[in-house]
């Protein structure tokens, strides 16, 4: 054990120095950090939201919403394809969405096969080898066709919707001007949003909770008032609530939607009240121009998330591809709406299912208390160790210090976040390291009592204790890994520190201490041990 | 002169005390389980859903008025509690009926109401968890604790012999149940952080037991003629200085965290302190003596030899 090959000494200290270098950026000011040349470690250990304050939101989409949206798109596809069929439009009746599938009846029986062929072609998978996303079949009723999304199709739709939702959320949060948000998908239907340093998460939640689906629909002026009062809309129309109170009957088909928007800004209307301007892309602009030309003199409704914001009359064709939305806005609400429209609609409605917000003051208090407590506990441990084991205690304390710095270094480099439970994990790692040294030192004492010589005692002490240390720490690693895999939130943060810490504490408490002891024994050649 | 918490060459008859220890352990476990059944745990929002708000007031509010004000918002029965000092109040509200997103509207309503009525009020922490998420968190927590125990048992079985696995897990179950009983007794909030604490207690208690088991195995090989009771007493006594020193050092560190650390980790550290005391007790008095009742045999040492040699190479 006194024999420490050169390569071992070198690789040991190289590891320590590397980790210390990785930990170093944490001690620097931002200005000093900027001076570090590229290629050297400069990442600091990020603090978790519980320590620096901020908001953690978990949003969840309902898969049924995505399925429904998928069916609605299919409905549009079916209408469009049948209308554009070779040899004139194919008339379809009874088009309805029911029980997760779309059905319609082709009136002209001779064109039934053509209709099915057209739809099969229109919904053919894009990639080679990808499975069909939609099944098209005949039902037992004459002339009826049933269109069903397959489970692969639904899965792909959910996946696409979530990926798109992440992008929309990123745009919306960027518009708020907050720094370094983290937006990640979790599982199939969840998105976790973390925004550090946010004082008031209400605005954020407002912004994320809205789908922002903008639609322009013609008002159905022919609807019978009595029927409408009883909640029955004419075929092809629907009754929607209005922001100004009351209800408006509109055609189900939108003349244009917000998907074609390219920009939206806060502006003022002719009376100087805040309003929201919008501009379509060229295709959208052309469609908007055509629709307004065809319907001059009629009212059309502007809808946001199924609510009628306003229903102005089309006084003249709108050819420029832009317009404004009025609706009793304040500058704030107009700005919010403009942000929503600019960043696009969410493909699916998201609900906040978990929120954890910590104010920045509380975070700072926690850090302060955490640091003071950590210093006191480290001092207590150091004092006890040195009082009990003398020189060997000093070695342990040196190893402990290196241990903590190594954990910080590895965590900074690997990009982990330090949370409150993480600090607790660090303290417990110190416990594991202390335990390793206590095991070794007590074993050396025992061997001494049996009257063994200095070198033999130390050798046996390290050898026998090492086995136990390995056993105990393998078990701890198992527990830490299980915590990481199955735990959520705070438990994960704790498990990360614990896993790294167990590895570094075995390294520092066994290997480094042994090196220090070996050096002392070979150079001082003590006749007795005071331990 | 170095400090020695435990004098040299102790020879305490732990094995002789085992029936007292078993009775005490059984009583503690049953008592704790009873407390758990009767009083239940004060489960935090992590596990039952609902919301917690930590609110800082400019001056100490009258709790009755505040409770009346929160109740008037009409979002369910509130539960108020001072947190650290009399200007900081923890408001707990139950999970609102209805769909998943409903809890968020409650947060907004209470915030608006309090900001209107109390000047300079600050919401320093808000946590809200929906019913579905809290169910998942319970499930995850139970899995984590259950699987840890299972793997511990498998590992000890594989590394030692099956009765070491059984005695270790019995002692661990005692440690966990007593800790949970403590939370039932004090009504300290039981949240995800406490689950982390329970897992750590399992880890540390395990350390103690592995150290003693290791020594028992070593002595079984060394002293073939000694009877099993003698071996266990010898092993526990030999490792006693280490057991005590490690626990005392850990307690010193944890007590500092308990009194000086942030309020947020009070429950966590309290659980750890208790867990270490209980774990040390069960290591010294219960798990090794239990080996006798499980019928550990001298013969086992023979079959252990080959495996133990393999282990030494690893170490």
HADDOCK unambig.tbl for C-alpha pairs under 7 A between the chains (distance, minus, plus):
assign (segid A and resid 351 and name CA) (segid B and resid 101 and name CA) 5.32 0.50 0.50
assign (segid A and resid 352 and name CA) (segid B and resid 101 and name CA) 5.69 0.50 0.50
assign (segid A and resid 352 and name CA) (segid B and resid 104 and name CA) 6.89 0.50 0.50
assign (segid A and resid 353 and name CA) (segid B and resid 100 and name CA) 6.30 0.50 0.50
assign (segid A and resid 353 and name CA) (segid B and resid 101 and name CA) 6.10 0.50 0.50
assign (segid A and resid 353 and name CA) (segid B and resid 129 and name CA) 5.95 0.50 0.50
assign (segid A and resid 353 and name CA) (segid B and resid 130 and name CA) 5.03 0.50 0.50
assign (segid A and resid 353 and name CA) (segid B and resid 133 and name CA) 6.83 0.50 0.50
assign (segid A and resid 354 and name CA) (segid B and resid 128 and name CA) 5.46 0.50 0.50
assign (segid A and resid 354 and name CA) (segid B and resid 129 and name CA) 4.42 0.50 0.50
assign (segid A and resid 354 and name CA) (segid B and resid 130 and name CA) 6.12 0.50 0.50
assign (segid A and resid 355 and name CA) (segid B and resid 127 and name CA) 5.33 0.50 0.50
assign (segid A and resid 355 and name CA) (segid B and resid 128 and name CA) 4.97 0.50 0.50
assign (segid A and resid 355 and name CA) (segid B and resid 129 and name CA) 6.45 0.50 0.50
assign (segid A and resid 356 and name CA) (segid B and resid 126 and name CA) 5.64 0.50 0.50
assign (segid A and resid 356 and name CA) (segid B and resid 127 and name CA) 4.34 0.50 0.50
assign (segid A and resid 356 and name CA) (segid B and resid 128 and name CA) 6.52 0.50 0.50
assign (segid A and resid 357 and name CA) (segid B and resid 125 and name CA) 5.35 0.50 0.50
assign (segid A and resid 357 and name CA) (segid B and resid 126 and name CA) 4.96 0.50 0.50
assign (segid A and resid 357 and name CA) (segid B and resid 127 and name CA) 6.28 0.50 0.50
assign (segid A and resid 358 and name CA) (segid B and resid 124 and name CA) 5.60 0.50 0.50
assign (segid A and resid 358 and name CA) (segid B and resid 125 and name CA) 4.34 0.50 0.50
assign (segid A and resid 358 and name CA) (segid B and resid 126 and name CA) 6.55 0.50 0.50
assign (segid A and resid 359 and name CA) (segid B and resid 123 and name CA) 6.91 0.50 0.50
assign (segid A and resid 359 and name CA) (segid B and resid 124 and name CA) 4.37 0.50 0.50
assign (segid A and resid 359 and name CA) (segid B and resid 125 and name CA) 5.89 0.50 0.50
assign (segid A and resid 362 and name CA) (segid B and resid 124 and name CA) 5.93 0.50 0.50
assign (segid A and resid 366 and name CA) (segid B and resid 262 and name CA) 5.07 0.50 0.50
assign (segid A and resid 369 and name CA) (segid B and resid 260 and name CA) 6.28 0.50 0.50
assign (segid A and resid 369 and name CA) (segid B and resid 261 and name CA) 4.90 0.50 0.50
assign (segid A and resid 369 and name CA) (segid B and resid 262 and name CA) 5.04 0.50 0.50
assign (segid A and resid 370 and name CA) (segid B and resid 261 and name CA) 5.12 0.50 0.50
assign (segid A and resid 370 and name CA) (segid B and resid 262 and name CA) 5.91 0.50 0.50
assign (segid A and resid 373 and name CA) (segid B and resid 256 and name CA) 5.63 0.50 0.50
assign (segid A and resid 373 and name CA) (segid B and resid 257 and name CA) 5.00 0.50 0.50
assign (segid A and resid 373 and name CA) (segid B and resid 260 and name CA) 5.13 0.50 0.50
assign (segid A and resid 373 and name CA) (segid B and resid 261 and name CA) 5.03 0.50 0.50
assign (segid A and resid 374 and name CA) (segid B and resid 257 and name CA) 6.81 0.50 0.50
assign (segid A and resid 376 and name CA) (segid B and resid 256 and name CA) 6.21 0.50 0.50
assign (segid A and resid 377 and name CA) (segid B and resid 252 and name CA) 6.56 0.50 0.50
assign (segid A and resid 377 and name CA) (segid B and resid 253 and name CA) 4.02 0.50 0.50
assign (segid A and resid 377 and name CA) (segid B and resid 254 and name CA) 6.96 0.50 0.50
assign (segid A and resid 377 and name CA) (segid B and resid 256 and name CA) 5.42 0.50 0.50
assign (segid A and resid 377 and name CA) (segid B and resid 257 and name CA) 6.96 0.50 0.50
assign (segid A and resid 378 and name CA) (segid B and resid 253 and name CA) 6.65 0.50 0.50
assign (segid A and resid 380 and name CA) (segid B and resid 252 and name CA) 6.21 0.50 0.50
assign (segid A and resid 380 and name CA) (segid B and resid 253 and name CA) 6.41 0.50 0.50
assign (segid A and resid 381 and name CA) (segid B and resid 249 and name CA) 5.67 0.50 0.50
assign (segid A and resid 381 and name CA) (segid B and resid 252 and name CA) 6.83 0.50 0.50
assign (segid A and resid 381 and name CA) (segid B and resid 253 and name CA) 6.39 0.50 0.50
assign (segid A and resid 384 and name CA) (segid B and resid 249 and name CA) 6.88 0.50 0.50
assign (segid A and resid 387 and name CA) (segid B and resid 2 and name CA) 6.07 0.50 0.50
assign (segid A and resid 387 and name CA) (segid B and resid 3 and name CA) 5.76 0.50 0.50
assign (segid A and resid 388 and name CA) (segid B and resid 2 and name CA) 4.96 0.50 0.50
assign (segid A and resid 388 and name CA) (segid B and resid 3 and name CA) 4.37 0.50 0.50
assign (segid A and resid 388 and name CA) (segid B and resid 4 and name CA) 6.29 0.50 0.50
assign (segid A and resid 389 and name CA) (segid B and resid 2 and name CA) 6.08 0.50 0.50
assign (segid A and resid 390 and name CA) (segid B and resid 2 and name CA) 6.51 0.50 0.50
assign (segid A and resid 431 and name CA) (segid B and resid 250 and name CA) 5.75 0.50 0.50
assign (segid A and resid 434 and name CA) (segid B and resid 246 and name CA) 6.98 0.50 0.50
assign (segid A and resid 435 and name CA) (segid B and resid 246 and name CA) 5.46 0.50 0.50
assign (segid A and resid 438 and name CA) (segid B and resid 242 and name CA) 5.94 0.50 0.50
assign (segid A and resid 438 and name CA) (segid B and resid 246 and name CA) 6.67 0.50 0.50
assign (segid A and resid 439 and name CA) (segid B and resid 242 and name CA) 5.90 0.50 0.50
assign (segid A and resid 442 and name CA) (segid B and resid 241 and name CA) 6.96 0.50 0.50
assign (segid A and resid 442 and name CA) (segid B and resid 242 and name CA) 6.11 0.50 0.50
assign (segid A and resid 466 and name CA) (segid B and resid 315 and name CA) 5.67 0.50 0.50
assign (segid A and resid 467 and name CA) (segid B and resid 312 and name CA) 6.27 0.50 0.50
assign (segid A and resid 467 and name CA) (segid B and resid 315 and name CA) 4.50 0.50 0.50
assign (segid A and resid 468 and name CA) (segid B and resid 211 and name CA) 5.83 0.50 0.50
assign (segid A and resid 468 and name CA) (segid B and resid 214 and name CA) 6.38 0.50 0.50
assign (segid A and resid 470 and name CA) (segid B and resid 315 and name CA) 6.22 0.50 0.50
assign (segid A and resid 471 and name CA) (segid B and resid 210 and name CA) 6.99 0.50 0.50
assign (segid A and resid 472 and name CA) (segid B and resid 207 and name CA) 5.03 0.50 0.50
assign (segid A and resid 472 and name CA) (segid B and resid 210 and name CA) 5.97 0.50 0.50
assign (segid A and resid 475 and name CA) (segid B and resid 152 and name CA) 6.64 0.50 0.50
assign (segid A and resid 476 and name CA) (segid B and resid 203 and name CA) 5.54 0.50 0.50
assign (segid A and resid 479 and name CA) (segid B and resid 148 and name CA) 5.41 0.50 0.50
assign (segid A and resid 479 and name CA) (segid B and resid 203 and name CA) 6.80 0.50 0.50
assign (segid A and resid 482 and name CA) (segid B and resid 144 and name CA) 6.04 0.50 0.50
assign (segid A and resid 482 and name CA) (segid B and resid 148 and name CA) 6.38 0.50 0.50
assign (segid A and resid 483 and name CA) (segid B and resid 144 and name CA) 5.76 0.50 0.50
assign (segid A and resid 486 and name CA) (segid B and resid 140 and name CA) 5.58 0.50 0.50
assign (segid A and resid 486 and name CA) (segid B and resid 143 and name CA) 6.73 0.50 0.50
assign (segid A and resid 486 and name CA) (segid B and resid 144 and name CA) 5.35 0.50 0.50
assign (segid A and resid 487 and name CA) (segid B and resid 140 and name CA) 5.95 0.50 0.50
assign (segid A and resid 487 and name CA) (segid B and resid 141 and name CA) 6.20 0.50 0.50
assign (segid A and resid 487 and name CA) (segid B and resid 144 and name CA) 6.24 0.50 0.50
assign (segid A and resid 490 and name CA) (segid B and resid 192 and name CA) 6.74 0.50 0.50
assign (segid A and resid 490 and name CA) (segid B and resid 193 and name CA) 6.21 0.50 0.50
assign (segid A and resid 491 and name CA) (segid B and resid 192 and name CA) 6.85 0.50 0.50
assign (segid A and resid 491 and name CA) (segid B and resid 193 and name CA) 6.57 0.50 0.50
assign (segid A and resid 491 and name CA) (segid B and resid 196 and name CA) 5.32 0.50 0.50
assign (segid A and resid 531 and name CA) (segid B and resid 2 and name CA) 6.38 0.50 0.50
